[in-house]
Amino acid sequence: MGWDHHQQRALGHDPCFGGPGNDETILNAVARAHGRARTVVALSVVLAVMLLAARPCAFALDPSLDVSQYAHSAWKIREGFSRGAIYSIAQTPDGYLWLGTEFGLLRFDGVRAVPWQPPPDQHLPSSYVDSLLATRDGILWIGTRKGLASWKGGKLTEYPELSGQSVFRLLEDREGTVWAGSIGVPPPGRLCAIHNGSVNCSGEDGSLGIGVFDLYEDQKGNLWAATRDGLWRWRPGTAQFYRVPGEPDGHLGLAEDDGGAILVSTSSGVGRLVGGRIEAYRLPGTAQQFHGRRLLRDRDGALWIGTPDRGMVHVHDGRIDVFGPSSGFSGGAVNDLFEDREGNIWVAATNGLDRFREFAIPTYNQNQGLLNSTVGTTLADKDGSVWLGTYDGLNKWSDGQFSVYRDQSVMGASATAKQNGKIRGSGPYPMLQDSRGRVWITTLREFGYIDNNRFTPARAVPGWIVLSVAEDNASNLWIANQEVGLFRLSSQGKIQQIPWEGLGHKDHASVLAADPLQDGLWLGFSRGGVAYFRDGGIRASYGLADGLGEGKINSLRLDQDGTLWVATEGGLSRFKNGHFATLTSKNGLPCDAVHWSMEDNDHSFWLYMPCGLVRIARSELDAWVASVDKDQITTRMVQSTVVDSSDGVRAVAEANTVGPQVAKATDGKLWFNSHDGVSVLDAHHLALNKLSPPVHIEQITANHKTYAVTSDASGNVRLPPRVRDLQID
């Protein structure tokens, strides 16, 4: 599921089936059908598209991420989402979610929860719905407080074998048999197998006690049933019982661990069935006690534990994290956990409905170990790690986790002082790794380098305010200091200072880039314009009149062939063969300002812009470049893809003044600052859905009159002539 990209009402906006788009096709078909005689809405296209609903999705949540890094949505009862507590969730082949509540059944399209009512001559055994199941043949099974019913093709079927029983759990096994576990009030409860119309029940002899609280089929095909007193391995073969004492509320959750052992939720957390006995299942990194209520192991192996009062516990990759009411969880006891066809996790709780889905671009912040979520600079190390300068100190990402910089140069300092991520009390910003592997950093007080975790200052270069650093072919460092000018630090340690006025500018350079092919230095200025510096002076200057984008220069980047790419407030500019050309919104970009650009390992270009993160395929860029180079035509349109806030990318109006703001690690991932942490783009594993969506038309309103969505023999819905106001829901 996952319709929240644009909060549209049609199922065509379920990202599991490709997101927005197909509604326009339907509307165009309707518009073409208008005529002077009778208006006909052709539903053959709709029906063809709806067949795609049966195509399964294979998406899942990235298990390396904490639950707080997923996109979370909550629909709360207090805010009018539903009348009462939600107890169960199912998804039918048409993409709808069905929610079982204490006041009946809801059909949810991602925006609206619509109460479902059977035809007037049919009724559910009870309006209190405890369990739901959508089977592979398209039947919706509905377990209520007073019995079981199934719904398909407009017909509701009841099962007298479970009349008066509270059907608490439903499961379809790999052979297509539907299992219904019930609670008897008064006891006993039952476990019934339904297959090809026949119903066979067990438990009338009291062997199940009050009844069945959960059902689970393991990887080997064993069927497990949880009761108040313990666990039944029901089939295949002879049923076997494993007693679990001391759990008066019953065992409400079953799952498996990585090795195939059965997990059971308990009042003290989670237990594991080993050697016929339940032992404590040790969770990583915590000694905290909590009451386990519902369990779900998702497709990628992460374990989700629903609790009665603490929200969700998430166990993944040897770590554990909690998402509770203080994090935005709807609150109350967790009644059901459900993984939909695209891998989103849904939580039915006493106070509402919650969903967790993966962002295309995840973000890391203090919850994952950053010293501060405001990141100043990001620098990729040659050893595969990534340096991050935050407002409160220096972090390093390596081996899947963040560490804090240990300043070994502080003699006599306490261990805490050495490990606080700061250098002599100041937060360092990594700027550049030189050809010798040293990481050059700037602080409020000093400029220098880190080598083997020891900081060495370059005392002749002031630290405040260094904006950019570059290294040329001769291993000279070039340092742009906002206040005092351009510094050259030679490989022998000699210092040369050039004030900005000496370069013919009243403003300062905001970014530098060394040109390895020409042995020169490019400077981009804060008020616009770029200059080429070589042999001690400016050799060329370029501005708006030369085709450069207008406004501040935010970043400079050189290709291997010497092409210069300039990110400006007025677009992305390219300099080649002495000429500038600029891509802007007039060429099809979603907006104009570009904070930075970076090429991924597939040679696509990524632009960070105020409207989001924008991808331009290499083929699109090459076509534009060819138009510029061969025909001197800069107006060619380019197609681009925008990844925005709904995909996890935070929009930023202005680029940061200190760089680098983006880094490409040795594994090809792009790390970039996002004002609320650092975001990571893996171009090969974007959680974007490209499957076509199903479309379901619920009603048609023509000239303010509603018409039933029923078709004639030719597959068309007929409307009266001269329709001028048409609405399709």
N, C-alpha and C positions, 0 to 999 in steps of 0.2 A: 504494500500500500504506500502511502506517503504522498498526500495530495497537497502539501502545504507550500509548494513552490510559489504558487500564486493564489492559493485559497479559492480555487474554482469549484463549482458545484458538480460538474459532470465527472463521471468515472474516467473519462478520457484524460483526466489530469493526474491519474495515478502514476507516479514515476516508475512503478514496476512495469508499466507498459509504455514508457517513453515520455510522459509529461505532456504539456499542452501542445495542441496542434490540430488534432483531428476534428475538433468542433468547427473550425473554420471550413474544413472540407464539407461537412454536413450542411452548414449554413449556405455555402456556395451552391450546393446541390439543390437546396430548397429555393434559393433565389432564382436559379435557372428554371425551376419547375413552375414559376408563376406564369399564368396565362390569362387570356380574356375569358375563357370558358370556365373550366374547373381547375382549381389549384391542387396539385398532387405532390405530396412529399414522398420521395422515393426512399424506402427504408432498406432496399437491397444492399446498398453500400454499408448502412449501419450494421445490418446483420452479418455481413462479411467481416467487418472489423471486429464485431463482438466475438467471433470465433477465436480471435487471438487471445481471448481471456483464458482459454484452456491451456495456453502455452506456459509452462512453469518458468519461474525465475530461479536463478542459481546464486543470487547475491547473499551476502552475509556481512555481519559487522566485523571490522578488523579487530582481532582479539588482542593486539598489542596495545590498544588504546584503553584509557580509563573511561568509566561510564560518563564522567563529567566532560569528556571530549566529544561525545556524541551529541547530535542535535536532539534536544528534548522538547516535547510538547505535552501539555497537560490540559485536559478538559475536566473542569471541576463541577461537581454537583451544586455547590454553593453559588456558582456563577450561571446556573440554569441549564447545564448540559443535559442532565437527566433527572428524573424524579427521585430515584433511589440508588442504592448501592449496586455496583456492577459485579456479577459473580462469575461470568464466563464469556469467552470470546471464540468466534469461529470465522472463517473466511470461505465464502462460496466461490465457485469458478468464475462468476461474473465480476469478481473483485471486491464486492461489498464485504464489510465487516458486520457481523451480527453480534449483538451484545445482549446477554441475558441479565436482567435486573429483577429486583424484588417486585417491580410493578409491570413486568412484561418484557417483550422482546423489542429491541431497537435495531434498525438497519442504518448503518453509518457509512457515509460516503467520503469521510475525511473532513467534512465541514458541518453537515447536518446529520443529526441523529433523529430519525423518523420512527415513531411508534408503529409496529407492525400489527395488523389485525388480520385474522383469517376471514374467509368468506362468512356471511351472516349465518349460514346453516352449519358451520363447523366451529369448533372451539378447542383450546388447549385444556389439558386436565387441570391446570392451575396457571395463574398469571405470574407466579413466583418461579422464575427460571434459574435453576442452579447450574445447569451444564448444557453445553452446545457442542455439536460435532458436524462438520461438513465432510462427507465422505467422497471418495473419488468418483462415484457415479452421479454426483450432483445433488444428493439428498441432504437436507438439513435436518439433523436429529436434535430434538428439544427435550431436555430433561427438566421436569418441574417438581414442585413439592408434592404433587399428588399423582405422578405418573410420567410416562414417556410418550412422545408423539414424533412423527416424522413428516416432513413437508416436501413435496415435489410435484411439479406440474399442476399447481392449483389445488392439490388434494392433501388433506391432513389425515394421517393415519395414527390411531391410538393403539396401545399394546396392553391388553387387559392383564397380562401376566405381571405387570408392574403397577397396576392400579393401586393408588393409595400410598405408594412408596415414594420417597424423596430420591429422585435419580440424581446422584451426586457427581458421577463421573462417567464419561463416554470415551470409547477408544475404538478405532478401526485397525485391525491387525493386518499383516502383510498378505493374508489370504482373502481379505475383504469381509471378514466377519466383524460385526459390530458388537462390542461388549458394553453392557450397561451395569454399573455398580450403584446400588441404592442403599439408603439408610431407612431402616424400618422404625416407625414411631407409632405403636410400640414395636420392639424388635420381633422377629429377626430381619436383617437386611438380606439382599439378594445380589447375585451376580448372574446376569443373563447373557447368553450368546444368541445373536440374531443373524441368520444367514438364509438367503433365498426364501424369505417369508416365514421360516420356522423359528420359534423362540424356545430355548432350553435354559431353564433357570436352576441355580443351586443356592443353597443357604437356608432353605425352609427348615432344615434340621437344627438351625442355630449355630452352625459351624463358623459363620462369618460374624457372629455377635450382632452388635447393633447395625453393622453394615460395612460397606466399602467406601473408603475415603479417597483413594486414588488408584489409577490403573496405569501400567507402564509395560511396553514391550521392548525388551532389550535387543542388542545387536544380533544375538543368537536366535531370536524368535521366542524366547521365554516370555510368558505373560505373568506379570506380577500384580498382586492386589494388596493394598495397604488397609488394615483394619485397626480398630482401637487397640487391640492387644498385640499386634505384630504384623508379619508379612507372610503372604501366601505366594509360593511359586505355583501357579495354577496349571500351567501347561507348558510344554508337552509332557506326557507321561502322567504319573500319579502326583496329585497335588501334595505339596509339602509345606508345613507351617514353621515359621521362625518367630519365636516369642520375643517381644520387645517390651519389657515391663516399665512402669513408671511414666506412661504417656497418656494421661486421662483424656486429652483432647483428640487423640487419634493421630495417625501419621498422614499428614495431608500432602506430602510431596515425595515423589520418587524420581530418580535419575540414575545415570551411570557415571563412574569416574573414567579416567583415561584408559585404565586397564580392564574395563568391563565389569567391575564390581558394582553392586547396587548401592546407591546412596539413598538415605532416608532422612527427611527433615525431622528434627526433634525439638524439644523444649529448650535444649542447650546448644542448638546449632544444627549440625549435620552428622549423621552416623553412616557407617559403611558396613555392609554385610560381608564378613570374612570368616570362612570356616564354620558357617552355620550360626555365627554370633554377630551381634551388632557392636562395633567398636567406634570410638570417636574418630571422626574424619578431620584430620588436622588441616587447618586453613593456613595459608602462608602469611607470615608477617604480622600476626595479631594473636593476642590472647583474650580478646574481647568475647564475651558471651552474648548470644542473641538467640531468639526463638526462631527457628526455621519453620516456615509455613508451606511455601510452594517452591518447587525446584524446576529448573529448565536448563538443559545443556544445549547451547545453540550449535549451529552447523559447523562453526569453527572451533568448538571445544570449550568455550567459556561457560562457566557455571553461574547462573543467576539464581539468587536465593531471595524469595519474597518473605518478609517478616510481618508480624502483626502490628508493629509500632515504629520501626526504624527505617521503613522504606525498603530499598533494594541493596543487597550485598552482591558484589560482582567479583568473581574469582577468575583470573586470567593471567597467563604467562608468568606464573609463580608470584603474582601480586594479588592484593585484595583492595577494593575501594568500596565506599558506601555512598549511595545517593538517597538522601532522606528529605524530609519536609523543608529543612533549611536550605536545601539546594534547589527547591522548586517542585519536589514530588507532591502529587495531589493529596496524599496523606491517607491515614487509616490502614486497616489490615489489607494485605495483598491476598486476593481471592483466586486469581488465575494469572498465568503467564502464557504468552502465545507468540510464536515466531511466524510471521507471514511469509508469503512466497518470495519476497525480495530480501528477507533477512532482517526486517525491522522487528524489534522486540516491543510487544504490547503488554501492559500491566493493567489488570482489572483490580481496582481497589475500592474500599468502602466509600471513599470520598471523591472518586473520579476515575478517569482513564488516562494513562500515561503511555507515551511512545518514545522509543529511542531508535534513532536511525544514524547511519554514518554520514558525516560530512565528506564531501569530495576532498576538501583540504582541511586536515585536522590542525588544531592549534595546541601548543604546549605552554603552560603558564606555571604559576607558583604551586598549583596542585600536583604538578609532575616534577617539581624540584627546582624550578627557576628561583633565584633569589628575589627577583621582582618581575612582575609581568610586563613592565615597561622596558623594552629592549632597545638599546641605542644603536648597536652595530652587530653585524653577523659576519663571521669569517670562517671559510672552509680551510681546514688544515690538510696538508698533503698526506697525513697518516690516516685520513678518513674521518677524523673527528670534526666537530664544529664548535667554534668559540662564540660565545654570546656575552656581550657587554650589557648588563642591566644597570638600572639606577642604583642598585644596592650591592653590586659586585659582579665578579666574572664567573660565569659558568662554562662548562665544557661538556658537550654531548659525545659520549663514546660508549660502545657496546650496549646500546639501547637504554642508556640512562644518563642523567645529568650528574656531574660532580662539581664541587666548588673548588675554585683555584686556591692552592696552598702556596702562600708566599714564603718560600724558603730563604729569601734574602733578608728577612727581618730577624736579625740576630737577637737572641734573648727574649723574644716574644713568646707569649703563651701559645699553646697548641690551638686554642680557640681563635686567637688573633691571627694566626697563620692561615687558618682555614675559613675565614669569613668572606673570601672572595674579593678582598680589597687589597690595594697596594698602598701601604703607608697611610691608611685611613681613607683613601679615595677609591671610588669605583672606576675601574679601568675599562676603556673601550678598545677592543682589538680592531686594528686598521688594515694590516697587511702582513703576510708572511713572505719574507724575503727569500732570495735564492739560497741562502744558507740555512733556511728552516726556522729562523728566528721570527717570533710574532711581535710586531711593533704595536704598541698600545699608547693611548693618551689618557691622562687623568686630569683632574682639575689643577693639579700641581706640576705634573711632570710629563715628559715624553721619553719613551725608551722602549726596550724590548725584553721579552721573556724567553729564556733559553734554559731548558731543564728545570722549569719551575722557579727560576731565579730571575728577578727583575734587575736590569741594568739601565740606569737613566742616561739619556743624552743631554747633559746639563746645559749645553749651549742652546738647546731648542726648547722654547716654552711649551708647556702642555696645554694651556688654555688659550685659544679655542682652536684645536686642530680639526679641520673638516675633512681632509682627504690626504692620502699618502700614495705615492707611486714609486716604482723602482725601474731604472733604465738598464740598458744592456751592460753598462759599466759598473753595475751594482751601486750606483749613486741613488740615494733616496731623495725624493722631492716631497716637500711637506707644505701644505696650504694651511697657514694660520690666519684665521679671519681678521685678527687685529693688526698684525705686524708685517704680513707679507708672505712671500714664497721663500722657503729655505731649501738649500741643497746641502745634504750631508753625504760627503764622499765616503768611499769604502775605507779610506784611511782616517776617517773621523774629522775631516776638515769641514768647516761650516761657512756657507755663503748665504747672505740674506739679501733679498730683493724686495723693496717695498712695492705695494700695489701700484702706486703712482709711477714707479719706474717701469712698469709694464704698460703704461698708457691707459690705466683704468682707475676710475674713482671708486669702483666697487671691488669686492674681493672675489677671488676664484672660489667656487663652491665645490668643484670636483676636478680631479686630475686623472690623466691616463697616459702612460708611457707608450710610445710607438716603437716597437722592437724592429720594425723594418726600416724606418727612416732615422732612428736614433734621436728622435725628438720627443717633445712633451706637449700634449693637448691640455688646454685649460678651458673649463667651462665656468662662466661668470654668473654671479647671483642676480644681476639685472638683465641678463641675456647676452648672447654672443659667445663665440669660442675663438681661441687664439692658438696658433702653433708656435711653440718656443723651441729654439735650437741655437746652439753655439752662442749662448749668452744673451739672446734677444728674441723678440717677437718677429717671426718671419712672415706671418699671414694672420689676418683677422677676418672673421665672417659674422654676418648678422642677418637680420630679417630680409634685407634687400637681396641677399645672396641665396635665399631659399631655405634658410635655417628657421626652425620653429621659433615662435616668439616666446618671450618670458624667460624666467629663470632656467638655467641648465641644471637638471637634477642628477643626471648620470651620463658617463661616457663609457663606451665599450668598443673594443677593436676586435674585428674578426681576424682569423689567421691570414687572410689575403690582404689585410690592411684597411678594409672597409671600416669606417668610423660610424657608430650608431650613437645618436645623441637623444636622450630623453629630455624633452622640454615641456614647459607649461602649454605649449601650442602644438604638440604632436611629437611623433617619432621621426627624427631627421636622419638621413643617410648621406655620408660624404664619401664620394668615390670619383677618382679622375678629376679632381679639382672642382666638383660641383656638388651642391646640396639639393636634396629633394625631401619633402616632408609628407608623411602619412598623417591625416587628420580625420575628423568626422566626415569631411567631404568625400573621403575615400571609402567610407563605410565603417570606420572605427566607431564604437558606441559613444565615445566622448573624445576630448582633445588632449587634456593634460596627461603626460606620462611620467610616472615617478621613477621607474627604472625598466630596463629591458634585459632579458636573458634568453639565451638559446639552450634548449634542452638537448639530450643526447640523440634525439630523432631529428634535430635541426629545426624544430618548430620554435617560433618566437613567443615568449610570454611577456606581456606588458602589464605592469601594475598601474592602474588608473583609478581616478575617483569613482568610476562606475563599476569597478571590480577588477578581477584578474582576467586578462584577455589573451586568448591563444590565436595565433595566426599560423596556419600550416605552411610548411616550407614551399609547397607548390604555389600557394597564393602569393607569398612574398616574392618568389622567383618571377612570377608573371608580372607583378608590379615593377620589379627591378628591371626586367627586360623592356617593359614599356618605357621606363625612364631612360635607360642606357641607349636603346636603339632608336626610339622615336621621340625622345625628349617630351614624352607625355606623362605628366605626374597625376593625372586625374583618374587613372584606372581604379576601379572599385576592388576592394578585397573583402573576402568573407572571413569572419572571425567568430569565435565562441567565447561567451562571457560566463565566467564563474563568479557568482556574486554572494551576497550575504546568506541566501538560502542554501548555498553550498559550502558555507563556512568561511568565506572570505570577507573580512571587514573592510568597508570602504573608508578611505582616508582622503580628505580634501587636498592636503598639501604634503609634499615629500619632506622627510626629515632632513635636517641640515647637515648631519654627520653621516659619513658612509664608511664601509659599505652597508647597504640596506638589504642586499640579497647575496646569497652565496650558493654555488653549485658544489655539492659534496662529491667525493670520489665515486659514490654509487649512483650519481646522476640526479639525486633529489635536490630540489631547490628549497632553500631555507630563506624566509624573509620576515622582516619585522612587521607586526600588525597592530601595534599600539596596545593590545591586550595579551601579548605573549609573542611567540614566534610560530609562524605557520609553515607547514612542510608540504610541498607539492611533489608527489611521485607520479610523473606523467604516464607511467606504465600501469599504475594501479589507481586510477581515478574512480571513485564510487559514483559514476554517472551512468544512468540507465538509458539505453538506446532502443529498447523494445517498443513496438507500437502499442498504443493504448486501446482497450476496449471502450466502446461508447454505448451507453444505455440511455435511451430517451424515456423519461418518466411521464411527461405530459407535454401537449402542444396547446398553446393559447393563441388563437387567431382573432383579431379584432375584439380582444378582451373577453372572449368566450373560450372555455377549456374543452378540448376534445380528447376522447379516449385514444390511447395509442394502440389501436387495433388496425390490422391491415386487411385489404380485400383479397380476392383470389389471386390477383396479380402481384401481391406483395407491396401495395401502396396504401398510404393513408390519404384519404380524400378530404379536402377542405373546400369551403364555398368559394365562389369566384370573388375577385376584386379584394382579396386580402391585402391590407396595407400595414397592419401591425401584427407581427408574428414573433412569438417567444417560444423557445424550445428549452425545456428543463429535463 
